[in-house]
């Protein structure tokens, strides 16, 4: 079987490991003398030098969580909204940047890890900012939580890109994979660049799942600016009218300013207050579930990213 056909078969096989597939691609890149493809393969095998070099499929939206402790209460897994962070940190902690070698992520899957893996926050950042979330407890540890599904999608994305590349290459140059290393490229620079950009750097498999105006949480669909839906969602979480007294007025003032920063400050303040009530049992719900729902509901109402 030719090298191109071997790569095609490995790309389709469910259990074929991706590092081996990429090493086959490294040989193909040498035979077709295509530097851009060779560079991409090397980055996938060895890791990317910086966040700026990461392709979109290696950047994933994540939530952060923390462990909190105080004199009377403790929470081992409380969701942390990035709204508590200064503006310059929010984007960084809203996403996980998966820049390690592909073998590192293969190892995580082979270990049978289920659910998610953690990427820790710097301790100083957790202590200074995440501790603002609850008035009676201090954050002692914080982390980004990367779903295992995101790692599986990374593997699938690499396989899909490789498969598309070699299919188009075979269509234009069926014997390209059998050339001696260092041969003249089998196609023009323009054609090779087109095949590479279409399959490797293109947005393969990206699906937009979110709407700019709606966010669903539990049984209530949150609509931006609709107080009734926010009130219903907070009620579902066990919060009473007394718990949220003053919330509507504060939110109205924040919306009236038109300032994104003011909206985030208001959201962060109320998330902290209500999470504190949950921790003390006033609202009658668990702190982790309540804080997560509260953060998402208020952020959706204000039309900001959580």
C-alpha positions as CSV (number, residue, x, y, z in Angstrom):
1,X,0.0,0.0,0.0
2,X,1.3,3.5,-0.8
3,X,2.2,6.0,1.9
4,X,-0.9,8.2,1.0
5,X,-3.2,5.2,1.3
6,X,-1.5,4.2,4.6
7,X,-2.2,7.7,5.9
8,X,-5.8,7.7,4.7
9,X,-6.4,4.3,6.4
10,X,-4.8,5.6,9.7
11,X,-7.0,8.8,9.5
12,X,-10.2,6.7,9.3
13,X,-9.3,4.0,11.8
14,X,-11.0,4.7,15.1
15,X,-8.2,3.5,17.4
16,X,-5.1,4.5,15.4
17,X,-2.9,6.8,17.5
18,X,-2.5,10.3,16.2
19,X,1.3,10.7,17.0
20,X,2.0,7.8,14.7
21,X,-0.3,9.2,12.0
22,X,1.6,12.5,12.2
23,X,5.0,10.8,11.9
24,X,3.7,9.3,8.7
25,X,2.7,12.8,7.6
26,X,6.3,14.0,8.4
27,X,7.6,11.5,5.9
28,X,5.0,12.6,3.4
29,X,5.9,16.3,3.9
30,X,9.6,15.4,3.1
31,X,8.7,13.5,0.0
32,X,6.5,16.3,-1.4
33,X,8.9,19.1,-0.2
34,X,6.1,21.2,1.3
35,X,7.5,23.3,4.1
36,X,4.1,24.6,5.5
37,X,2.8,21.1,5.9
38,X,6.1,20.0,7.5
39,X,5.9,22.9,10.0
40,X,2.3,22.1,11.0
41,X,3.2,18.4,11.5
42,X,6.2,19.4,13.7
43,X,4.1,21.7,15.8
44,X,1.5,19.1,16.4
45,X,4.2,16.5,17.3
46,X,6.4,18.8,19.5
47,X,4.0,21.5,20.7
48,X,3.4,25.1,19.6
49,X,5.9,27.8,20.7
50,X,3.3,30.4,21.8
51,X,-0.4,31.0,22.2
52,X,-0.3,33.3,19.1
53,X,0.7,30.3,17.0
54,X,-2.2,28.0,18.0
55,X,-4.8,27.0,15.4
56,X,-8.4,27.5,16.4
57,X,-9.1,23.8,17.1
58,X,-6.5,24.0,20.0
59,X,-8.3,26.8,21.8
60,X,-11.4,25.8,23.8
61,X,-13.9,27.8,25.9
62,X,-13.7,26.6,29.5
63,X,-15.1,27.3,32.9
64,X,-12.9,27.8,36.0
65,X,-13.5,26.5,39.5
66,X,-11.9,26.9,42.9
67,X,-11.7,25.5,46.4
68,X,-12.8,27.9,49.1
69,X,-12.3,27.7,52.9
70,X,-13.4,29.9,55.8
71,X,-14.1,29.7,59.5
72,X,-17.6,28.2,59.2
73,X,-17.9,27.1,55.5
74,X,-16.0,25.2,52.9
75,X,-16.6,24.7,49.1
76,X,-14.5,22.3,47.2
77,X,-15.7,23.1,43.7
78,X,-17.2,26.6,43.3
79,X,-17.4,28.0,39.8
80,X,-15.5,31.3,39.3
81,X,-16.7,33.9,36.8
82,X,-14.0,35.7,34.8
83,X,-15.9,38.9,35.6
84,X,-14.0,39.1,38.9
85,X,-10.7,39.4,37.0
86,X,-9.2,42.6,35.6
87,X,-10.1,43.1,31.9
88,X,-6.6,42.1,30.7
89,X,-6.9,38.6,32.2
90,X,-10.5,37.7,31.2
91,X,-9.9,36.4,27.8
92,X,-6.9,34.3,28.9
93,X,-9.0,32.6,31.6
94,X,-12.1,32.3,29.5
95,X,-10.2,29.8,27.3
96,X,-7.8,26.9,27.6
97,X,-4.9,27.1,25.1
98,X,-3.8,23.5,24.3
99,X,-0.3,24.0,23.0
100,X,1.4,20.9,24.2
101,X,2.5,18.0,22.0
102,X,-0.2,15.8,20.7
103,X,1.3,12.8,22.6
104,X,0.6,14.6,25.9
105,X,-3.1,14.7,25.1
106,X,-3.0,11.1,23.8
107,X,-1.5,10.1,27.2
108,X,-4.4,11.8,29.0
109,X,-6.9,9.7,27.1
110,X,-5.0,6.5,27.4
111,X,-4.9,6.9,31.2
112,X,-8.7,6.6,31.2
113,X,-9.3,10.0,32.7
114,X,-13.0,10.8,32.7
115,X,-14.9,14.0,32.8
116,X,-12.2,16.7,32.6
117,X,-8.6,17.7,33.3
118,X,-7.4,20.7,35.2
119,X,-5.1,23.5,34.3
120,X,-4.2,25.4,37.6
121,X,-4.4,29.2,38.0
122,X,-1.4,30.9,39.5
123,X,-1.9,30.8,43.3
124,X,-1.4,34.6,43.7
125,X,-4.2,35.2,41.1
126,X,-6.6,32.8,42.9
127,X,-5.9,34.4,46.3
128,X,-6.3,38.0,45.1
129,X,-9.2,37.8,42.8
130,X,-11.2,34.6,43.2
131,X,-11.4,35.2,47.0
132,X,-13.7,38.2,46.1
133,X,-16.4,35.8,45.1
134,X,-17.4,34.9,48.7
135,X,-17.2,37.3,51.6
136,X,-16.7,34.7,54.3
137,X,-14.3,32.3,52.5
138,X,-10.9,32.6,50.9
139,X,-10.0,30.8,47.6
140,X,-7.1,28.4,48.3
141,X,-6.9,26.9,44.8
142,X,-8.4,27.6,41.4
143,X,-8.2,25.9,38.0
144,X,-9.5,25.9,34.5
145,X,-11.5,22.7,33.8
146,X,-10.9,21.2,30.3
147,X,-13.6,18.7,29.3
148,X,-12.2,15.4,28.0
149,X,-14.5,15.8,25.1
150,X,-12.4,18.8,24.0
151,X,-9.3,16.6,23.8
152,X,-11.2,14.0,21.8
153,X,-12.3,16.8,19.4
154,X,-8.7,17.9,19.1
155,X,-7.6,14.4,18.0
156,X,-10.6,14.1,15.6
157,X,-9.8,17.5,14.1
158,X,-6.2,16.6,13.4
159,X,-7.3,13.3,11.7
160,X,-9.9,15.1,9.7
161,X,-7.4,17.7,8.4
162,X,-4.9,15.1,7.5
163,X,-7.5,13.0,5.7
164,X,-8.7,16.0,3.7
165,X,-5.2,17.0,2.8
166,X,-4.1,13.5,1.5
167,X,-7.4,13.0,-0.4
168,X,-6.9,16.3,-2.3
169,X,-3.2,15.6,-2.8
170,X,-3.9,12.1,-4.3
171,X,-6.6,13.6,-6.6
172,X,-4.1,16.0,-8.1
173,X,-0.9,13.9,-7.8
174,X,-1.7,10.2,-7.2
175,X,2.0,9.2,-6.9
176,X,3.1,12.1,-4.7
177,X,3.6,9.8,-1.6
178,X,6.1,7.6,-3.4
179,X,8.6,10.3,-4.5
180,X,12.1,10.2,-3.1
181,X,12.8,12.5,-0.2
182,X,13.9,15.9,-1.4
183,X,12.2,15.6,-4.9
184,X,10.8,18.5,-6.7
185,X,7.2,19.2,-5.5
186,X,4.6,17.2,-7.4
187,X,2.4,20.3,-7.8
188,X,2.9,24.0,-8.2
189,X,3.4,26.1,-5.2
190,X,0.0,27.8,-5.7
191,X,-1.8,24.4,-5.9
192,X,0.0,23.0,-2.8
193,X,-0.8,26.1,-0.9
194,X,-4.5,25.9,-1.9
195,X,-4.7,22.3,-0.7
196,X,-2.9,23.1,2.5
197,X,-5.0,26.1,3.4
198,X,-8.3,24.4,2.5
199,X,-7.7,21.4,4.7
200,X,-5.2,22.3,7.4
201,X,-5.6,25.9,8.3
202,X,-9.3,26.1,7.3
203,X,-12.1,26.0,9.9
204,X,-12.8,22.3,9.5
205,X,-15.5,21.0,11.8
206,X,-16.3,24.2,13.6
207,X,-19.9,24.6,14.6
208,X,-21.4,27.7,16.2
209,X,-23.7,26.6,19.0
210,X,-24.4,29.9,20.7
211,X,-26.8,32.7,20.1
212,X,-25.9,36.3,21.0
213,X,-29.2,36.9,22.8
214,X,-30.1,33.7,24.6
215,X,-28.5,31.3,27.0
216,X,-30.3,28.3,28.3
217,X,-29.9,27.2,31.9
218,X,-32.0,24.5,33.4
219,X,-35.7,24.8,32.6
220,X,-35.6,28.6,32.1
221,X,-34.3,30.2,28.9
222,X,-32.5,33.4,29.8
223,X,-33.2,36.3,27.6
224,X,-30.9,39.4,27.6
225,X,-32.6,42.3,29.5
226,X,-35.7,40.3,30.5
227,X,-36.1,40.7,34.3
228,X,-38.9,38.1,34.5
229,X,-36.6,35.3,33.2
230,X,-33.8,36.2,35.5
231,X,-36.1,36.3,38.5
232,X,-37.5,32.9,37.5
233,X,-34.1,31.4,37.1
234,X,-32.9,32.7,40.5
235,X,-36.1,31.3,42.1
236,X,-35.3,27.9,40.5
237,X,-31.9,28.1,42.3
238,X,-33.7,28.5,45.6
239,X,-33.1,32.3,46.1
240,X,-36.0,34.3,47.5
241,X,-37.1,37.9,46.8
242,X,-35.4,39.0,50.0
243,X,-32.1,37.4,48.8
244,X,-32.1,39.5,45.6
245,X,-33.5,42.7,47.0
246,X,-31.8,45.6,45.3
247,X,-30.5,43.4,42.4
248,X,-32.9,44.8,39.8
249,X,-32.1,48.5,40.7
250,X,-28.3,47.8,40.6
251,X,-28.6,46.1,37.2
252,X,-30.7,48.9,35.8
253,X,-28.1,51.4,36.8
254,X,-25.3,49.3,35.2
255,X,-27.3,49.0,32.0
256,X,-28.0,52.7,31.9
257,X,-24.3,53.6,31.9
258,X,-23.7,51.5,28.7
259,X,-20.4,50.6,30.2
260,X,-19.2,47.0,29.8
261,X,-16.9,47.5,32.8
262,X,-19.8,48.7,35.0
263,X,-21.9,45.7,34.0
264,X,-19.1,43.3,34.9
265,X,-18.5,45.0,38.2
266,X,-22.2,44.8,39.1
267,X,-22.4,41.1,38.0
268,X,-19.3,40.2,40.0
269,X,-20.6,42.0,43.1
270,X,-24.0,40.2,43.1
271,X,-22.5,36.8,42.2
272,X,-20.3,37.1,45.3
273,X,-23.2,38.2,47.5
274,X,-25.6,35.4,46.4
275,X,-22.9,32.7,46.5
276,X,-22.2,33.8,50.1
277,X,-25.9,33.4,51.0
278,X,-25.8,29.9,49.4
279,X,-22.7,29.0,51.4
280,X,-24.4,30.1,54.7
281,X,-27.5,28.1,53.8
282,X,-29.8,31.2,53.5
283,X,-30.9,30.2,50.1
284,X,-31.2,26.5,50.9
285,X,-29.1,25.2,48.0
286,X,-25.6,23.9,47.5
287,X,-22.9,26.5,46.9
288,X,-21.4,25.0,43.8
289,X,-24.7,24.6,41.9
290,X,-26.0,27.9,43.0
291,X,-22.9,30.0,42.2
292,X,-22.7,28.4,38.8
293,X,-26.3,29.1,38.0
294,X,-26.2,32.6,39.4
295,X,-23.1,33.6,37.4
296,X,-24.6,32.3,34.1
297,X,-28.0,33.8,34.7
298,X,-26.8,37.3,35.6
299,X,-24.2,37.3,32.8
300,X,-26.9,36.2,30.3
301,X,-29.3,38.9,31.5
302,X,-26.6,41.6,31.1
303,X,-25.5,40.2,27.7
304,X,-21.9,39.7,28.8
305,X,-19.7,36.6,28.5
306,X,-19.4,34.7,31.8
